[in-house]
Amino acid sequence: MEGWADQHYFVGVVHVPAGSAWGPEECLLLTTHTAIYRLPLDTPAAGGPAGVGSMALKLLAGHLGEEGQEFKDGIGAEARFGCLRAGIALDGQGRLLLLDYDNDLDITRCRVVAPGGRVSTLPGYCLDGIWIRPAVLPNGYLAALGYSYVQVGGDSEDEDDDPRPGSWESTRIAVAATSFKPPPPAGLPPPRSLPADLGALLDAQPDGTADLVIRVGERRFAVHRAILSARCDYFKQRLAGDGFSDGRAAELELPDADPDAFAVVLRWLYTGGADIPPEHARGVAELADRLLLPELCAAAQEVLVASVDAATIVDSLLWAAGCCESRGGSFTQLLARLKGWYVEHAAEVRRTARDSLLALMTQQPDLMLELMEGSEQRAVKRAQHSA
Protein backbone atom coordinates (compact mmCIF):
# COMPACT_ATOMS: atom_id res chain seq x y z
CA MET A 1 0.00 0.00 0.00
CA GLU A 2 1.44 3.36 -1.05
CA GLY A 3 2.99 5.36 1.79
CA TRP A 4 2.67 2.58 4.36
CA ALA A 5 5.47 0.98 6.37
CA ASP A 6 5.52 -2.75 7.18
CA GLN A 7 6.03 -2.15 10.90
CA HIS A 8 2.61 -0.52 11.25
CA TYR A 9 -0.66 -2.40 11.16
CA PHE A 10 -4.38 -1.70 11.26
CA VAL A 11 -6.74 -2.72 14.06
CA GLY A 12 -10.01 -1.62 12.47
CA VAL A 13 -11.58 -1.04 9.07
CA VAL A 14 -15.04 0.01 7.89
CA HIS A 15 -16.41 0.54 4.40
CA VAL A 16 -18.10 3.87 3.64
CA PRO A 17 -20.30 3.98 0.52
CA ALA A 18 -20.21 6.79 -2.01
CA GLY A 19 -22.39 9.78 -1.26
CA SER A 20 -22.01 9.61 2.52
CA ALA A 21 -21.12 12.40 4.92
CA TRP A 22 -17.46 11.48 4.33
CA GLY A 23 -17.64 12.63 0.72
CA PRO A 24 -18.91 11.64 -2.71
CA GLU A 25 -16.29 8.92 -3.18
CA GLU A 26 -16.46 5.39 -1.84
CA CYS A 27 -13.70 4.81 0.71
CA LEU A 28 -12.35 2.76 3.59
CA LEU A 29 -11.74 4.20 7.06
CA LEU A 30 -8.90 2.43 8.86
CA THR A 31 -7.41 2.71 12.32
CA THR A 32 -4.08 1.90 13.91
CA HIS A 33 -3.69 2.07 17.68
CA THR A 34 -3.01 5.82 17.48
CA ALA A 35 -4.33 7.17 14.16
CA ILE A 36 -7.24 7.14 11.72
CA TYR A 37 -6.85 7.07 7.94
CA ARG A 38 -9.06 7.38 4.87
CA LEU A 39 -8.36 5.33 1.74
CA PRO A 40 -10.32 6.26 -1.42
CA LEU A 41 -11.58 3.42 -3.59
CA ASP A 42 -11.61 3.45 -7.38
CA THR A 43 -15.01 3.57 -9.04
CA PRO A 44 -15.76 -0.04 -10.08
CA ALA A 45 -16.44 -1.08 -13.61
CA ALA A 46 -19.96 -2.29 -14.33
CA GLY A 47 -20.53 -5.41 -12.28
CA GLY A 48 -17.00 -5.37 -10.88
CA PRO A 49 -15.62 -4.77 -7.40
CA ALA A 50 -14.24 -1.49 -6.15
CA GLY A 51 -10.47 -1.30 -5.91
CA VAL A 52 -7.91 0.54 -3.86
CA GLY A 53 -7.44 3.99 -5.31
CA SER A 54 -4.18 5.36 -6.60
CA MET A 55 -4.10 7.97 -3.83
CA ALA A 56 -2.06 7.31 -0.73
CA LEU A 57 -3.62 6.98 2.70
CA LYS A 58 -4.81 10.29 4.11
CA LEU A 59 -4.38 10.93 7.83
CA LEU A 60 -7.73 11.99 9.29
CA ALA A 61 -6.85 12.25 12.97
CA GLY A 62 -4.19 11.32 15.48
CA HIS A 63 -0.53 10.54 14.95
CA LEU A 64 1.21 7.38 13.84
CA GLY A 65 3.44 6.77 16.84
CA GLU A 66 3.85 5.01 20.14
CA GLU A 67 0.85 3.95 22.20
CA GLY A 68 0.08 5.56 25.53
CA GLN A 69 0.15 9.17 24.35
CA GLU A 70 -1.79 11.85 26.18
CA PHE A 71 -5.51 11.78 25.34
CA LYS A 72 -6.46 14.94 23.49
CA ASP A 73 -9.56 16.04 21.59
CA GLY A 74 -9.14 18.25 18.55
CA ILE A 75 -9.19 18.41 14.78
CA GLY A 76 -7.03 16.18 12.59
CA ALA A 77 -3.41 15.81 13.61
CA GLU A 78 -4.02 17.78 16.82
CA ALA A 79 -5.99 14.90 18.34
CA ARG A 80 -4.24 12.15 20.29
CA PHE A 81 -5.32 8.60 21.14
CA GLY A 82 -4.06 6.32 23.89
CA CYS A 83 -4.55 2.88 22.33
CA LEU A 84 -7.44 2.37 19.92
CA ARG A 85 -8.80 -1.15 20.22
CA ALA A 86 -10.20 -3.51 17.59
CA GLY A 87 -13.40 -2.58 15.82
CA ILE A 88 -15.08 0.47 14.31
CA ALA A 89 -18.70 1.54 14.30
CA LEU A 90 -20.53 4.19 12.29
CA ASP A 91 -23.66 5.83 13.65
CA GLY A 92 -26.55 7.10 11.54
CA GLN A 93 -24.93 10.53 11.21
CA GLY A 94 -21.82 9.02 9.69
CA ARG A 95 -19.70 9.59 12.79
CA LEU A 96 -16.93 7.14 13.57
CA LEU A 97 -17.11 5.49 17.02
CA LEU A 98 -13.90 4.08 18.51
CA LEU A 99 -12.92 2.50 21.82
CA ASP A 100 -9.72 4.00 23.25
CA TYR A 101 -7.90 2.18 26.07
CA ASP A 102 -5.99 4.07 28.79
CA ASN A 103 -3.31 1.69 30.05
CA ASP A 104 -2.39 3.88 33.05
CA LEU A 105 -5.94 3.96 34.42
CA ASP A 106 -7.05 0.61 32.95
CA ILE A 107 -10.21 2.13 31.49
CA THR A 108 -11.75 2.40 28.02
CA ARG A 109 -13.28 5.59 26.66
CA CYS A 110 -15.45 6.14 23.58
CA ARG A 111 -13.99 8.59 21.05
CA VAL A 112 -16.25 10.11 18.39
CA VAL A 113 -14.84 11.31 15.05
CA ALA A 114 -16.97 13.58 12.83
CA PRO A 115 -16.57 13.46 9.03
CA GLY A 116 -14.55 16.68 9.14
CA GLY A 117 -11.93 15.02 11.35
CA ARG A 118 -12.94 16.54 14.70
CA VAL A 119 -12.31 14.12 17.57
CA SER A 120 -14.26 14.32 20.83
CA THR A 121 -14.64 12.10 23.89
CA LEU A 122 -18.12 10.83 24.73
CA PRO A 123 -18.99 12.27 28.18
CA GLY A 124 -19.90 9.80 30.87
CA TYR A 125 -18.71 6.72 28.95
CA CYS A 126 -15.95 4.98 30.90
CA LEU A 127 -15.59 1.20 31.24
CA ASP A 128 -13.11 -0.61 33.46
CA GLY A 129 -10.62 -2.76 31.55
CA ILE A 130 -10.26 -3.37 27.82
CA TRP A 131 -13.32 -3.25 25.55
CA ILE A 132 -13.52 -3.91 21.80
CA ARG A 133 -15.94 -4.19 18.86
CA PRO A 134 -18.32 -1.24 19.41
CA ALA A 135 -21.77 -1.51 17.82
CA VAL A 136 -24.70 0.91 17.67
CA LEU A 137 -27.98 -0.86 18.47
CA PRO A 138 -31.30 0.02 16.78
CA ASN A 139 -32.35 2.00 19.89
CA GLY A 140 -29.20 4.14 19.76
CA TYR A 141 -27.42 2.38 22.63
CA LEU A 142 -23.73 1.51 22.31
CA ALA A 143 -22.66 -2.10 22.89
CA ALA A 144 -19.12 -3.43 23.32
CA LEU A 145 -17.33 -6.68 24.16
CA GLY A 146 -15.05 -7.03 27.18
CA TYR A 147 -11.56 -8.34 26.43
CA SER A 148 -9.54 -10.06 29.14
CA TYR A 149 -6.80 -12.65 29.59
CA VAL A 150 -8.19 -15.93 30.88
CA GLN A 151 -5.95 -18.65 32.32
CA VAL A 152 -6.71 -22.34 32.29
CA GLY A 153 -8.95 -22.88 35.28
CA GLY A 154 -10.96 -19.72 34.73
CA ASP A 155 -8.95 -17.21 36.74
CA SER A 156 -8.29 -13.83 35.10
CA GLU A 157 -4.81 -12.54 35.88
CA ASP A 158 -2.04 -10.55 34.25
CA GLU A 159 -0.56 -12.74 31.52
CA ASP A 160 2.94 -11.45 32.31
CA ASP A 161 2.79 -12.44 35.99
CA ASP A 162 1.23 -15.89 35.70
CA PRO A 163 3.03 -18.73 33.87
CA ARG A 164 -0.14 -20.79 33.38
CA PRO A 165 -1.39 -21.06 29.80
CA GLY A 166 -4.31 -18.90 28.79
CA SER A 167 -5.75 -16.77 26.02
CA TRP A 168 -7.37 -13.41 25.36
CA GLU A 169 -11.13 -13.86 25.22
CA SER A 170 -14.29 -11.76 25.02
CA THR A 171 -16.27 -12.92 28.04
CA ARG A 172 -18.41 -9.86 28.81
CA ILE A 173 -20.77 -7.50 27.04
CA ALA A 174 -21.69 -3.96 28.06
CA VAL A 175 -24.55 -1.83 26.75
CA ALA A 176 -24.51 1.91 27.49
CA ALA A 177 -27.63 4.07 27.28
CA THR A 178 -26.25 6.44 24.66
CA SER A 179 -28.34 8.38 22.15
CA PHE A 180 -26.52 7.71 18.88
CA LYS A 181 -28.63 7.72 15.73
CA PRO A 182 -28.64 4.10 14.53
CA PRO A 183 -27.35 3.31 11.03
CA PRO A 184 -29.91 2.49 8.32
CA PRO A 185 -30.99 -1.15 8.07
CA ALA A 186 -28.79 -3.39 5.97
CA GLY A 187 -29.75 -3.59 2.32
CA LEU A 188 -31.17 -0.08 2.08
CA PRO A 189 -29.29 2.61 0.16
CA PRO A 190 -27.48 5.18 2.32
CA PRO A 191 -29.44 8.37 2.96
CA ARG A 192 -28.67 11.16 0.52
CA SER A 193 -26.98 14.29 1.78
CA LEU A 194 -26.63 17.81 0.42
CA PRO A 195 -22.80 17.62 0.26
CA ALA A 196 -22.96 14.34 -1.66
CA ASP A 197 -25.55 15.67 -4.13
CA LEU A 198 -23.60 18.87 -4.76
CA GLY A 199 -20.43 16.85 -5.16
CA ALA A 200 -22.19 14.75 -7.80
CA LEU A 201 -23.30 17.93 -9.52
CA LEU A 202 -19.70 19.15 -9.66
CA ASP A 203 -18.49 15.80 -10.97
CA ALA A 204 -21.10 15.89 -13.75
CA GLN A 205 -19.74 19.09 -15.29
CA PRO A 206 -20.08 20.13 -18.01
CA ASP A 207 -23.68 18.89 -18.18
CA GLY A 208 -25.44 22.01 -19.41
CA THR A 209 -26.46 23.27 -15.97
CA ALA A 210 -23.37 25.46 -15.39
CA ASP A 211 -23.67 29.16 -16.20
CA LEU A 212 -20.05 30.22 -15.78
CA VAL A 213 -16.58 29.05 -16.78
CA ILE A 214 -13.49 29.78 -14.66
CA ARG A 215 -10.17 29.64 -16.53
CA VAL A 216 -7.17 28.67 -14.38
CA GLY A 217 -4.03 28.26 -16.42
CA GLU A 218 -4.84 25.91 -19.29
CA ARG A 219 -7.85 24.35 -17.56
CA ARG A 220 -11.49 25.43 -17.75
CA PHE A 221 -13.92 24.72 -14.91
CA ALA A 222 -17.69 24.78 -15.52
CA VAL A 223 -19.36 26.09 -12.36
CA HIS A 224 -22.59 27.57 -11.01
CA ARG A 225 -22.66 31.27 -10.12
CA ALA A 226 -25.19 30.87 -7.32
CA ILE A 227 -23.05 28.30 -5.49
CA LEU A 228 -19.82 30.29 -5.81
CA SER A 229 -21.52 33.51 -4.72
CA ALA A 230 -23.19 31.87 -1.74
CA ARG A 231 -20.08 30.02 -0.56
CA CYS A 232 -17.22 32.43 -1.26
CA ASP A 233 -17.04 36.17 -0.49
CA TYR A 234 -14.38 36.66 -3.17
CA PHE A 235 -16.69 35.37 -5.90
CA LYS A 236 -19.70 37.07 -4.33
CA GLN A 237 -17.97 40.42 -4.83
CA ARG A 238 -16.59 39.57 -8.25
CA LEU A 239 -19.89 38.24 -9.60
CA ALA A 240 -22.03 41.05 -8.20
CA GLY A 241 -24.09 42.70 -10.92
CA ASP A 242 -23.74 46.26 -9.63
CA GLY A 243 -21.02 47.82 -11.72
CA PHE A 244 -18.54 44.96 -12.17
CA SER A 245 -18.24 43.69 -15.72
CA ASP A 246 -17.32 40.26 -14.31
CA GLY A 247 -20.86 39.96 -13.01
CA ARG A 248 -22.19 39.59 -16.55
CA ALA A 249 -19.28 37.67 -18.08
CA ALA A 250 -19.77 34.09 -19.21
CA GLU A 251 -16.10 33.28 -18.58
CA LEU A 252 -13.69 34.55 -15.94
CA GLU A 253 -9.97 34.11 -15.47
CA LEU A 254 -8.28 33.40 -12.13
CA PRO A 255 -4.68 34.40 -12.79
CA ASP A 256 -1.61 33.19 -10.89
CA ALA A 257 -3.40 30.14 -9.48
CA ASP A 258 -2.63 26.44 -9.65
CA PRO A 259 -5.37 24.44 -11.44
CA ASP A 260 -4.99 21.44 -9.12
CA ALA A 261 -5.34 23.70 -6.08
CA PHE A 262 -8.43 25.34 -7.58
CA ALA A 263 -9.99 21.90 -8.14
CA VAL A 264 -9.66 21.28 -4.39
CA VAL A 265 -11.16 24.72 -3.67
CA LEU A 266 -14.15 23.94 -5.87
CA ARG A 267 -14.71 20.63 -4.11
CA TRP A 268 -14.68 22.49 -0.79
CA LEU A 269 -17.12 25.14 -2.04
CA TYR A 270 -19.59 22.58 -3.36
CA THR A 271 -19.42 19.98 -0.58
CA GLY A 272 -17.92 21.67 2.49
CA GLY A 273 -14.98 19.24 2.53
CA ALA A 274 -12.17 18.01 0.31
CA ASP A 275 -9.17 15.71 0.30
CA ILE A 276 -6.06 17.89 0.23
CA PRO A 277 -3.05 15.98 -1.12
CA PRO A 278 0.11 16.95 0.80
CA GLU A 279 1.84 17.97 -2.43
CA HIS A 280 -0.92 20.56 -3.06
CA ALA A 281 -1.31 21.79 0.53
CA ARG A 282 0.74 24.95 -0.01
CA GLY A 283 -1.09 25.91 -3.20
CA VAL A 284 -4.47 25.28 -1.58
CA ALA A 285 -3.54 27.32 1.51
CA GLU A 286 -2.39 30.30 -0.54
CA LEU A 287 -5.36 30.19 -2.89
CA ALA A 288 -7.84 29.76 -0.03
CA ASP A 289 -6.36 32.78 1.71
CA ARG A 290 -6.60 34.78 -1.51
CA LEU A 291 -10.24 33.73 -2.03
CA LEU A 292 -11.21 34.62 1.56
CA LEU A 293 -11.74 31.02 2.71
CA PRO A 294 -10.12 30.88 6.16
CA GLU A 295 -11.48 27.43 7.08
CA LEU A 296 -10.02 25.83 3.96
CA CYS A 297 -6.75 27.70 4.47
CA ALA A 298 -6.53 26.29 8.01
CA ALA A 299 -7.35 22.76 6.78
CA ALA A 300 -4.58 22.94 4.17
CA GLN A 301 -2.13 24.14 6.81
CA GLU A 302 -3.05 21.15 8.98
CA VAL A 303 -2.20 18.82 6.09
CA LEU A 304 1.13 20.56 5.63
CA VAL A 305 2.06 20.26 9.32
CA ALA A 306 1.01 16.60 9.42
CA SER A 307 3.16 15.73 6.38
CA VAL A 308 6.34 17.67 7.22
CA ASP A 309 9.57 15.77 7.87
CA ALA A 310 13.28 16.48 8.29
CA ALA A 311 13.83 16.69 4.54
CA THR A 312 11.03 19.21 3.94
CA ILE A 313 10.87 21.30 7.12
CA VAL A 314 13.30 24.00 6.00
CA ASP A 315 11.58 24.48 2.65
CA SER A 316 8.25 24.67 4.49
CA LEU A 317 9.67 27.23 6.91
CA LEU A 318 10.93 29.41 4.07
CA TRP A 319 7.58 29.21 2.32
CA ALA A 320 5.60 30.01 5.50
CA ALA A 321 7.91 32.92 6.35
CA GLY A 322 7.38 34.32 2.86
CA CYS A 323 3.61 33.98 3.22
CA CYS A 324 3.73 35.82 6.54
CA GLU A 325 5.58 38.69 4.87
CA SER A 326 3.29 38.87 1.84
CA ARG A 327 -0.07 37.76 3.28
CA GLY A 328 0.09 38.45 6.99
CA GLY A 329 -1.82 36.91 9.85
CA SER A 330 -3.31 33.81 8.22
CA PHE A 331 0.11 32.12 8.23
CA THR A 332 1.54 33.38 11.53
CA GLN A 333 0.35 30.42 13.59
CA LEU A 334 1.53 27.99 10.91
CA LEU A 335 5.02 29.48 10.99
CA ALA A 336 5.08 29.17 14.78
CA ARG A 337 4.09 25.49 14.60
CA LEU A 338 6.76 24.78 11.98
CA LYS A 339 9.34 26.51 14.17
CA GLY A 340 8.31 24.27 17.04
CA TRP A 341 8.64 21.19 14.83
CA TYR A 342 12.14 22.23 13.77
CA VAL A 343 13.27 22.89 17.35
CA GLU A 344 12.03 19.47 18.43
CA HIS A 345 13.78 17.70 15.52
CA ALA A 346 16.83 19.94 15.04
CA ALA A 347 19.39 17.13 15.41
CA GLU A 348 17.60 15.01 12.80
CA VAL A 349 17.45 17.94 10.37
CA ARG A 350 21.17 18.57 10.77
CA ARG A 351 21.91 14.91 10.05
CA THR A 352 19.70 14.46 7.02
CA ALA A 353 19.24 17.89 5.41
CA ARG A 354 22.35 19.99 6.00
CA ASP A 355 22.16 21.56 2.53
CA SER A 356 18.74 22.99 3.31
CA LEU A 357 20.16 24.73 6.37
CA LEU A 358 22.56 26.64 4.12
CA ALA A 359 19.58 27.95 2.16
CA LEU A 360 17.90 28.96 5.42
CA MET A 361 21.01 30.84 6.56
CA THR A 362 21.19 32.69 3.26
CA GLN A 363 17.53 33.54 2.76
CA GLN A 364 16.30 33.99 6.34
CA PRO A 365 19.27 34.60 8.67
CA ASP A 366 17.10 36.05 11.44
CA LEU A 367 14.84 33.02 11.34
CA MET A 368 17.86 30.70 11.43
CA LEU A 369 19.20 32.50 14.50
CA GLU A 370 15.81 32.22 16.22
CA LEU A 371 15.70 28.48 15.53
CA MET A 372 19.24 27.96 16.85
CA GLU A 373 18.38 29.81 20.05
CA GLY A 374 15.21 27.77 20.45
CA SER A 375 17.12 24.50 19.97
CA GLU A 376 19.70 25.53 22.58
CA GLN A 377 17.01 26.47 25.09
CA ARG A 378 15.29 23.14 24.57
CA ALA A 379 18.55 21.26 25.07
CA VAL A 380 19.18 23.14 28.34
CA LYS A 381 15.68 22.38 29.63
CA ARG A 382 16.04 18.69 28.80
CA ALA A 383 19.41 18.56 30.57
CA GLN A 384 17.94 20.21 33.67
CA HIS A 385 14.98 17.86 33.64
CA SER A 386 17.17 14.75 33.44
CA ALA A 387 19.64 15.97 36.09
C-alpha positions in Angstrom: 0.0 0.0 0.0 1.4 3.4 -1.0 3.0 5.4 1.8 2.7 2.6 4.4 5.5 1.0 6.4 5.5 -2.7 7.2 6.0 -2.2 10.9 2.6 -0.5 11.3 -0.7 -2.4 11.2 -4.4 -1.7 11.3 -6.7 -2.7 14.1 -10.0 -1.6 12.5 -11.6 -1.0 9.1 -15.0 0.0 7.9 -16.4 0.5 4.4 -18.1 3.9 3.6 -20.3 4.0 0.5 -20.2 6.8 -2.0 -22.4 9.8 -1.3 -22.0 9.6 2.5 -21.1 12.4 4.9 -17.5 11.5 4.3 -17.6 12.6 0.7 -18.9 11.6 -2.7 -16.3 8.9 -3.2 -16.5 5.4 -1.8 -13.7 4.8 0.7 -12.3 2.8 3.6 -11.7 4.2 7.1 -8.9 2.4 8.9 -7.4 2.7 12.3 -4.1 1.9 13.9 -3.7 2.1 17.7 -3.0 5.8 17.5 -4.3 7.2 14.2 -7.2 7.1 11.7 -6.9 7.1 7.9 -9.1 7.4 4.9 -8.4 5.3 1.7 -10.3 6.3 -1.4 -11.6 3.4 -3.6 -11.6 3.4 -7.4 -15.0 3.6 -9.0 -15.8 0.0 -10.1 -16.4 -1.1 -13.6 -20.0 -2.3 -14.3 -20.5 -5.4 -12.3 -17.0 -5.4 -10.9 -15.6 -4.8 -7.4 -14.2 -1.5 -6.1 -10.5 -1.3 -5.9 -7.9 0.5 -3.9 -7.4 4.0 -5.3 -4.2 5.4 -6.6 -4.1 8.0 -3.8 -2.1 7.3 -0.7 -3.6 7.0 2.7 -4.8 10.3 4.1 -4.4 10.9 7.8 -7.7 12.0 9.3 -6.9 12.3 13.0 -4.2 11.3 15.5 -0.5 10.5 15.0 1.2 7.4 13.8 3.4 6.8 16.8 3.8 5.0 20.1 0.9 3.9 22.2 0.1 5.6 25.5 0.2 9.2 24.3 -1.8 11.8 26.2 -5.5 11.8 25.3 -6.5 14.9 23.5 -9.6 16.0 21.6 -9.1 18.2 18.5 -9.2 18.4 14.8 -7.0 16.2 12.6 -3.4 15.8 13.6 -4.0 17.8 16.8 -6.0 14.9 18.3 -4.2 12.1 20.3 -5.3 8.6 21.1 -4.1 6.3 23.9 -4.5 2.9 22.3 -7.4 2.4 19.9 -8.8 -1.1 20.2 -10.2 -3.5 17.6 -13.4 -2.6 15.8 -15.1 0.5 14.3 -18.7 1.5 14.3 -20.5 4.2 12.3 -23.7 5.8 13.6 -26.5 7.1 11.5 -24.9 10.5 11.2 -21.8 9.0 9.7 -19.7 9.6 12.8 -16.9 7.1 13.6 -17.1 5.5 17.0 -13.9 4.1 18.5 -12.9 2.5 21.8 -9.7 4.0 23.2 -7.9 2.2 26.1 -6.0 4.1 28.8 -3.3 1.7 30.0 -2.4 3.9 33.0 -5.9 4.0 34.4 -7.1 0.6 33.0 -10.2 2.1 31.5 -11.8 2.4 28.0 -13.3 5.6 26.7 -15.5 6.1 23.6 -14.0 8.6 21.1 -16.3 10.1 18.4 -14.8 11.3 15.1 -17.0 13.6 12.8 -16.6 13.5 9.0 -14.5 16.7 9.1 -11.9 15.0 11.4 -12.9 16.5 14.7 -12.3 14.1 17.6 -14.3 14.3 20.8 -14.6 12.1 23.9 -18.1 10.8 24.7 -19.0 12.3 28.2 -19.9 9.8 30.9 -18.7 6.7 29.0 -15.9 5.0 30.9 -15.6 1.2 31.2 -13.1 -0.6 33.5 -10.6 -2.8 31.6 -10.3 -3.4 27.8 -13.3 -3.3 25.6 -13.5 -3.9 21.8 -15.9 -4.2 18.9 -18.3 -1.2 19.4 -21.8 -1.5 17.8 -24.7 0.9 17.7 -28.0 -0.9 18.5 -31.3 0.0 16.8 -32.4 2.0 19.9 -29.2 4.1 19.8 -27.4 2.4 22.6 -23.7 1.5 22.3 -22.7 -2.1 22.9 -19.1 -3.4 23.3 -17.3 -6.7 24.2 -15.0 -7.0 27.2 -11.6 -8.3 26.4 -9.5 -10.1 29.1 -6.8 -12.7 29.6 -8.2 -15.9 30.9 -5.9 -18.7 32.3 -6.7 -22.3 32.3 -9.0 -22.9 35.3 -11.0 -19.7 34.7 -8.9 -17.2 36.7 -8.3 -13.8 35.1 -4.8 -12.5 35.9 -2.0 -10.6 34.2 -0.6 -12.7 31.5 2.9 -11.4 32.3 2.8 -12.4 36.0 1.2 -15.9 35.7 3.0 -18.7 33.9 -0.1 -20.8 33.4 -1.4 -21.1 29.8 -4.3 -18.9 28.8 -5.8 -16.8 26.0 -7.4 -13.4 25.4 -11.1 -13.9 25.2 -14.3 -11.8 25.0 -16.3 -12.9 28.0 -18.4 -9.9 28.8 -20.8 -7.5 27.0 -21.7 -4.0 28.1 -24.6 -1.8 26.8 -24.5 1.9 27.5 -27.6 4.1 27.3 -26.3 6.4 24.7 -28.3 8.4 22.1 -26.5 7.7 18.9 -28.6 7.7 15.7 -28.6 4.1 14.5 -27.3 3.3 11.0 -29.9 2.5 8.3 -31.0 -1.1 8.1 -28.8 -3.4 6.0 -29.8 -3.6 2.3 -31.2 -0.1 2.1 -29.3 2.6 0.2 -27.5 5.2 2.3 -29.4 8.4 3.0 -28.7 11.2 0.5 -27.0 14.3 1.8 -26.6 17.8 0.4 -22.8 17.6 0.3 -23.0 14.3 -1.7 -25.5 15.7 -4.1 -23.6 18.9 -4.8 -20.4 16.8 -5.2 -22.2 14.7 -7.8 -23.3 17.9 -9.5 -19.7 19.2 -9.7 -18.5 15.8 -11.0 -21.1 15.9 -13.7 -19.7 19.1 -15.3 -20.1 20.1 -18.0 -23.7 18.9 -18.2 -25.4 22.0 -19.4 -26.5 23.3 -16.0 -23.4 25.5 -15.4 -23.7 29.2 -16.2 -20.1 30.2 -15.8 -16.6 29.0 -16.8 -13.5 29.8 -14.7 -10.2 29.6 -16.5 -7.2 28.7 -14.4 -4.0 28.3 -16.4 -4.8 25.9 -19.3 -7.9 24.4 -17.6 -11.5 25.4 -17.8 -13.9 24.7 -14.9 -17.7 24.8 -15.5 -19.4 26.1 -12.4 -22.6 27.6 -11.0 -22.7 31.3 -10.1 -25.2 30.9 -7.3 -23.1 28.3 -5.5 -19.8 30.3 -5.8 -21.5 33.5 -4.7 -23.2 31.9 -1.7 -20.1 30.0 -0.6 -17.2 32.4 -1.3 -17.0 36.2 -0.5 -14.4 36.7 -3.2 -16.7 35.4 -5.9 -19.7 37.1 -4.3 -18.0 40.4 -4.8 -16.6 39.6 -8.3 -19.9 38.2 -9.6 -22.0 41.1 -8.2 -24.1 42.7 -10.9 -23.7 46.3 -9.6 -21.0 47.8 -11.7 -18.5 45.0 -12.2 -18.2 43.7 -15.7 -17.3 40.3 -14.3 -20.9 40.0 -13.0 -22.2 39.6 -16.6 -19.3 37.7 -18.1 -19.8 34.1 -19.2 -16.1 33.3 -18.6 -13.7 34.6 -15.9 -10.0 34.1 -15.5 -8.3 33.4 -12.1 -4.7 34.4 -12.8 -1.6 33.2 -10.9 -3.4 30.1 -9.5 -2.6 26.4 -9.7 -5.4 24.4 -11.4 -5.0 21.4 -9.1 -5.3 23.7 -6.1 -8.4 25.3 -7.6 -10.0 21.9 -8.1 -9.7 21.3 -4.4 -11.2 24.7 -3.7 -14.2 23.9 -5.9 -14.7 20.6 -4.1 -14.7 22.5 -0.8 -17.1 25.1 -2.0 -19.6 22.6 -3.4 -19.4 20.0 -0.6 -17.9 21.7 2.5 -15.0 19.2 2.5 -12.2 18.0 0.3 -9.2 15.7 0.3 -6.1 17.9 0.2 -3.1 16.0 -1.1 0.1 17.0 0.8 1.8 18.0 -2.4 -0.9 20.6 -3.1 -1.3 21.8 0.5 0.7 25.0 0.0 -1.1 25.9 -3.2 -4.5 25.3 -1.6 -3.5 27.3 1.5 -2.4 30.3 -0.5 -5.4 30.2 -2.9 -7.8 29.8 0.0 -6.4 32.8 1.7 -6.6 34.8 -1.5 -10.2 33.7 -2.0 -11.2 34.6 1.6 -11.7 31.0 2.7 -10.1 30.9 6.2 -11.5 27.4 7.1 -10.0 25.8 4.0 -6.8 27.7 4.5 -6.5 26.3 8.0 -7.3 22.8 6.8 -4.6 22.9 4.2 -2.1 24.1 6.8 -3.1 21.1 9.0 -2.2 18.8 6.1 1.1 20.6 5.6 2.1 20.3 9.3 1.0 16.6 9.4 3.2 15.7 6.4 6.3 17.7 7.2 9.6 15.8 7.9 13.3 16.5 8.3 13.8 16.7 4.5 11.0 19.2 3.9 10.9 21.3 7.1 13.3 24.0 6.0 11.6 24.5 2.7 8.2 24.7 4.5 9.7 27.2 6.9 10.9 29.4 4.1 7.6 29.2 2.3 5.6 30.0 5.5 7.9 32.9 6.3 7.4 34.3 2.9 3.6 34.0 3.2 3.7 35.8 6.5 5.6 38.7 4.9 3.3 38.9 1.8 -0.1 37.8 3.3 0.1 38.5 7.0 -1.8 36.9 9.9 -3.3 33.8 8.2 0.1 32.1 8.2 1.5 33.4 11.5 0.3 30.4 13.6 1.5 28.0 10.9 5.0 29.5 11.0 5.1 29.2 14.8 4.1 25.5 14.6 6.8 24.8 12.0 9.3 26.5 14.2 8.3 24.3 17.0 8.6 21.2 14.8 12.1 22.2 13.8 13.3 22.9 17.4 12.0 19.5 18.4 13.8 17.7 15.5 16.8 19.9 15.0 19.4 17.1 15.4 17.6 15.0 12.8 17.5 17.9 10.4 21.2 18.6 10.8 21.9 14.9 10.1 19.7 14.5 7.0 19.2 17.9 5.4 22.3 20.0 6.0 22.2 21.6 2.5 18.7 23.0 3.3 20.2 24.7 6.4 22.6 26.6 4.1 19.6 28.0 2.2 17.9 29.0 5.4 21.0 30.8 6.6 21.2 32.7 3.3 17.5 33.5 2.8 16.3 34.0 6.3 19.3 34.6 8.7 17.1 36.1 11.4 14.8 33.0 11.3 17.9 30.7 11.4 19.2 32.5 14.5 15.8 32.2 16.2 15.7 28.5 15.5 19.2 28.0 16.9 18.4 29.8 20.1 15.2 27.8 20.5 17.1 24.5 20.0 19.7 25.5 22.6 17.0 26.5 25.1 15.3 23.1 24.6 18.6 21.3 25.1 19.2 23.1 28.3 15.7 22.4 29.6 16.0 18.7 28.8 19.4 18.6 30.6 17.9 20.2 33.7 15.0 17.9 33.6 17.2 14.8 33.4 19.6 16.0 36.1 
